[in-house]
Amino acid sequence: MLQLNQIHKIFNEGTPDEKIALDQIHLTLNKGDFVTVIGSNGAGKSTLMNMISGVMTPDIGTVLIDGENVTSISEYKRAQYIGRVFQDPMAGTAPSMTIEENLAMAYSRNKTRTLRKGVTKSRREYFREVLATLHLGLENRLNAKVGLLSGGERQALSLLMATFTEPSILLLDEHTAALDPARAELITQLTKEIVGQYQLTTLMVTHNMQQALDLGNRLIMMDKGQIILEVDESEKANLSIEQLLSEFQRIRGVKMASDRALLS
């Protein structure tokens, strides 16, 4: 599970550029929760993800994963608990290394490091098995350089690498935004299947409001560093994009012409 207690973060404090990035955030994800996050640019979504993963530390507040206070633990050490997939298909993998080498590196993320060979025969067979679940033929290209894969293939590989060790928390940071519609739909479907199969506790940031409604059992909306709306499973099942926009307008007292105003 994930628990954020009173998370507060200010950028450029005491200067004309001061900005409250996160404002007293309280959020709890129980085991198996799949929470989608929406909000305009600058709402604090990426800062929230960076706070959980250890890229940033809060000025105030604590981050707990599986009951352990990880607030002061470095990103590198926190990686044993967390899988993360970024928006850029070029991130999250080593392009000069092979598919097999990338998988071996990810496989060792939450295991004790040893001097034994990274890829054994049995491990290679396991890699083939898990790659086959992507239905992209990558199981037959273990020695291909990851840099030669298409954007969709790399993002599918990134998703697999982030999840096949079954992390305590999975962070999906607009992981379909840079893909064409067909590849985005493929990765969305893979996400649904993998998260469901392993019952991964997941937080997914997206600018696609329909995707935010279709995936997961909970939804939160952020604005100006705050969580301004939380929607549980029973409410989410009956929500529409129009209702979400109407709720945003009601809370913030603003009038918007379309969903683009919220997402831009």
C-alpha positions in Angstrom: 0.0 0.0 0.0 1.0 3.7 -0.4 0.3 6.4 2.1 1.1 10.1 1.7 0.7 12.2 4.8 0.5 16.0 4.6 2.9 16.3 1.6 3.9 19.9 1.0 6.4 21.1 -1.6 7.4 24.6 -2.6 9.6 25.5 -5.6 11.8 28.6 -5.5 10.7 29.6 -2.0 11.2 33.2 -1.1 11.6 34.4 -4.7 9.3 36.0 -7.2 9.0 32.6 -8.9 7.8 30.8 -5.8 5.2 28.1 -6.5 3.4 25.7 -4.2 3.8 22.5 -6.2 2.0 20.2 -3.7 -0.3 21.6 -1.0 -0.9 19.4 2.0 -1.5 16.2 0.0 -3.2 13.3 1.8 -3.6 10.1 -0.2 -3.9 6.4 0.6 -3.8 3.6 -1.9 -4.8 0.2 -0.5 -3.3 -3.0 -1.9 -4.7 -3.6 -5.4 -6.0 -0.1 -5.9 -5.7 1.4 -9.4 -6.0 5.1 -9.2 -6.0 7.4 -12.3 -4.9 11.0 -11.9 -6.1 13.9 -14.1 -5.5 17.6 -14.0 -4.2 20.5 -16.0 -0.5 21.2 -16.7 1.1 22.5 -13.5 -1.5 20.9 -11.3 1.2 18.9 -9.5 0.8 15.4 -11.1 4.4 14.9 -12.1 5.6 16.3 -8.8 3.4 13.8 -7.0 5.0 10.9 -8.9 8.5 12.2 -8.3 7.7 12.5 -4.6 6.6 8.9 -4.4 9.5 7.6 -6.5 12.1 9.5 -4.5 13.2 11.9 -7.2 12.1 14.7 -4.8 11.7 14.9 -1.0 8.8 16.9 0.6 9.4 20.0 2.6 6.8 18.6 5.0 5.1 15.2 5.2 5.9 11.5 5.0 5.7 8.8 2.3 5.0 5.3 3.4 5.2 2.1 1.3 3.9 -1.1 2.8 4.0 0.6 6.2 7.6 1.6 5.9 8.6 5.3 6.1 10.6 5.8 2.9 10.6 9.7 2.9 14.3 10.0 3.3 15.3 6.9 1.2 17.0 7.7 -2.1 15.4 7.0 -5.4 17.9 4.2 -6.1 17.1 2.3 -2.9 13.3 3.1 -3.3 13.4 1.4 -6.7 13.1 -2.0 -5.0 9.5 -1.1 -4.1 8.5 0.8 -7.2 8.1 0.2 -10.9 7.7 3.3 -13.1 6.9 3.8 -16.8 7.5 7.3 -18.3 5.8 9.2 -21.1 8.9 9.0 -23.3 9.4 5.5 -24.8 13.2 6.3 -24.9 13.2 6.5 -21.0 13.2 3.5 -18.7 15.3 1.3 -20.9 19.0 1.2 -22.0 18.9 1.5 -25.8 22.5 0.3 -26.4 21.7 -3.0 -24.5 19.8 -5.9 -25.8 16.2 -6.9 -24.8 17.7 -9.7 -22.7 20.1 -7.5 -20.9 17.4 -4.9 -20.1 15.2 -7.6 -18.7 18.1 -9.1 -16.6 18.7 -5.6 -15.2 15.1 -5.1 -14.3 14.8 -8.6 -12.9 17.6 -7.9 -10.4 16.0 -4.7 -9.2 14.6 -6.1 -6.0 17.1 -8.9 -5.5 20.4 -9.2 -3.7 23.2 -8.5 -6.1 25.7 -11.3 -6.6 28.7 -12.1 -8.9 26.8 -14.8 -10.7 26.1 -14.5 -14.4 23.2 -12.2 -15.1 21.3 -14.5 -17.6 21.1 -18.2 -17.1 19.4 -20.7 -19.4 16.4 -20.9 -17.1 16.1 -17.2 -16.8 16.3 -16.8 -20.5 13.4 -19.2 -20.9 11.5 -17.2 -18.3 12.2 -13.9 -20.3 10.8 -15.6 -23.4 7.7 -16.6 -21.6 6.9 -13.2 -20.2 7.7 -11.5 -23.5 5.3 -13.8 -25.3 2.5 -12.3 -23.2 3.0 -9.0 -25.1 2.1 -10.7 -28.4 4.7 -8.6 -30.3 7.2 -11.3 -31.2 9.8 -9.9 -28.9 10.5 -13.3 -27.4 12.2 -14.2 -30.7 14.4 -11.0 -30.5 16.2 -11.3 -27.2 19.5 -10.2 -28.7 18.1 -7.2 -30.5 19.2 -3.8 -29.3 16.4 -2.0 -27.6 17.3 1.2 -29.4 16.1 -0.5 -32.7 12.6 -1.2 -31.4 9.6 1.0 -32.3 8.1 3.4 -29.7 5.2 1.0 -29.0 7.5 -2.0 -28.6 9.8 -0.1 -26.3 6.9 1.1 -24.2 5.5 -2.4 -24.0 9.0 -3.6 -22.9 9.2 -0.8 -20.3 5.8 -1.8 -18.9 6.9 -5.4 -18.7 10.2 -4.5 -17.0 8.4 -2.3 -14.5 5.9 -5.0 -13.5 7.3 -8.5 -13.8 9.0 -8.3 -10.4 5.5 -7.4 -9.0 6.5 -4.1 -7.3 4.7 -2.7 -4.3 3.7 0.4 -6.3 3.4 0.9 -10.0 3.7 4.5 -11.3 2.5 5.2 -14.9 3.4 8.7 -15.9 1.4 9.5 -19.0 2.8 6.3 -20.5 0.7 6.3 -23.6 0.8 10.1 -24.4 3.7 9.9 -26.9 2.3 7.0 -28.9 0.1 7.0 -32.0 -3.6 6.0 -31.3 -3.1 2.3 -32.3 0.0 1.8 -30.2 -1.6 3.8 -27.3 -4.6 1.4 -27.4 -2.2 -1.6 -27.3 -0.3 -0.3 -24.3 -3.6 0.6 -22.5 -4.9 -2.9 -23.0 -1.6 -4.4 -21.8 -1.7 -2.2 -18.8 -5.2 -3.4 -17.9 -4.2 -7.0 -18.3 -0.9 -6.8 -16.4 -2.2 -4.7 -13.5 -5.2 -7.1 -13.2 -3.2 -10.2 -13.4 -0.8 -9.2 -10.6 -3.3 -7.0 -8.7 -0.7 -4.3 -8.7 -1.2 -1.1 -6.6 -1.1 1.5 -9.3 -1.1 5.3 -9.7 -1.5 6.4 -13.3 -1.3 10.0 -14.6 -3.1 10.7 -17.8 -4.3 13.6 -20.0 -6.8 11.3 -21.6 -10.0 11.7 -19.6 -11.7 8.7 -21.2 -8.8 6.6 -20.3 -8.9 7.9 -16.8 -12.6 6.8 -16.6 -12.1 3.4 -18.3 -9.1 2.2 -16.2 -8.8 1.6 -12.5 -11.2 1.6 -9.6 -10.6 5.2 -8.3 -9.9 8.6 -9.8 -8.5 11.8 -8.4 -8.4 15.3 -9.9 -5.6 17.7 -9.1 -5.4 21.5 -9.5 -2.9 24.0 -8.1 -1.1 21.4 -6.1 -4.2 20.0 -4.4 -6.4 17.0 -4.8 -9.7 18.7 -5.4 -11.8 15.6 -6.2 -11.7 12.0 -5.3 -14.0 9.5 -6.9 -14.5 5.9 -5.6 -15.3 2.8 -7.5 -19.1 3.0 -7.3 -19.1 6.6 -8.5 -16.5 6.2 -11.2 -18.5 3.5 -13.0 -21.2 6.0 -13.8 -19.1 9.1 -14.5 -18.9 10.8 -17.9 -16.3 13.3 -19.2 -19.0 16.0 -19.1 -19.8 15.3 -15.5 -16.1 15.5 -14.6 -15.8 18.8 -16.3 -18.9 20.1 -14.6 -17.5 19.0 -11.2 -14.2 20.8 -11.9 -16.1 24.0 -12.8 -18.3 23.7 -9.7 -15.3 23.3 -7.4 -13.1 26.0 -8.9 -15.9 28.3 -10.0 -14.6 28.6 -13.6 -16.3 28.2 -16.9 -14.6 26.1 -19.6 -15.5 25.7 -23.2 -14.3 22.1 -23.5 -12.2 19.4 -21.9 -9.1 20.8 -23.6 -9.1 23.7 -21.2 -8.7 21.3 -18.3 -6.0 19.2 -20.0 -3.9 22.0 -21.6 
